[in-house]
Amino acid sequence: MTEPGDHPLVAAVKPLVDAMGAQMMGPEQATADDVVLAWEGEDVVAVRLPQLADSLDHILAAMERRHGKPLSELDRKTKQAVVRTLEARGAFSVRHGVETVAGALGVSRFTVYNYLNRENAAKSE
């Protein structure tokens, strides 16, 4: 068998695993909470999913990389777009999600709620 890192399944899922902030390991290292991926009946790699709070931090860091600067330096319109994206990705279902996002954006949590309320009002019109 090839090493897990050399397997085409690993290469195929790596971008997704990285985007989620998950960790890949050999299937023999898997615990009950890990997801073991098999190829043609053979276990190839295990994926350890991050805790939800860690996922939010990972998503915020990815958004900063995408925008090329700290989220707190974005203009208001772009911050509103970031909040919409985060809401779609479930960021506000995480405990203290609003506070975490507010801190990253450099705004108050009330501002984040205003962005969310504005977006929800626009959807219902």
N, C-alpha and C positions, 0 to 999 in steps of 0.2 A: 504494500500500500504506500502511496505517496504521503509525504508529511501533510498535515491539515492545511498549512499555509500555502502549499503548492496545488491544492485541489481546486478545480474550476468552480465548485459550489462556494468555497470560501471567497474567491475573487468576485463572484457574482453578488454575494450578500454583504461584502465589506462596506460599500458605500452606505447601505442602509443601517448597518450596525453602528458605523461611525456617526451617522446623522442622529441616531437615537442616543448616543453616548453610552452604548452598551459595550460589553467586553467579550471577545472570543477566546475560547480555550479548547483544549483537547476534550473529546467527549468523556474520557475517563475521569476528568476533573469536575464533571457536572454534579450539581446538587439537585435536590428535588425541585427547586424553584427555577432552575435553568431550562432553556429550550435546546434540546438536542436536535440537530438537523442531520438527516440521513440522505444518502445518494445511492440509488439502486440497492436499497436494503442494508447498507452499511453506514453506521454512525460516523460522521465526518468531523463535525465541529459542534461545540456547545456555545450558546450565547447567554450571557448573564445580563439581564435587563437592569438598568439603573433604577434607583429609588425615584419616585416622582419628583421630589424636591431637587434631586441632582439633575433630572431631565430638564427642569425649568432653567437651571443655571446653564446647562449645555445649550439649550435653545437660545437663551439670551446671548451667550458668547458667539454662537453661530450668526445671529442677527448683527452683532457688532462687526464681525468679519465681513459679512455681506455689504454692510453700509460703509465699511472702511474707517469707522471712527466710533468712539463711545456713543451709546444711545442717548446719553444726556446732552450731547452736542447736536442732535438732530433738530430740525425745525418742527414747529407744532404739527403741521400737516403730516410730516413723515412719522412723528411719534404716534399720531392717531392711526396711521396705517399699520404701524408696528403693533399697537394694541389690538386692532382688528385681526391681524395674523395670529397673535398670541391667543386671542379668544377662540379662534377657529381650531387651534391646536390644543385647547383644553387647559391653558395655563392658569386660568382662574378657578379651576376645580381643585387645585393644589392648595393645601392649607398655607396661608400667608402669601398666596400668589399675587394678590393685588399689591401688597406691601413690597414684595420682591421686585415686581415690575416697576412700581413707582420709584423705588430706589435706583434701579438701573436707568430709568428715563430721566431721573433728576427732577421729578415732579411729586406732588403730594398724592396720596391715595385717593383723595377726593377728585383730583384732576383725572386720574385713571377712571374712576366711576363716571365722571362726566363724559369722557371719551366713549365709554361703553354705552351709557344712556343715549348719547347722541347717535351712535351707530344703530342701536336698537330702535330708536324713534324713526330713523330714516328707513329702516327695513319695513316698519309697519305702515308707512305712508304709501 
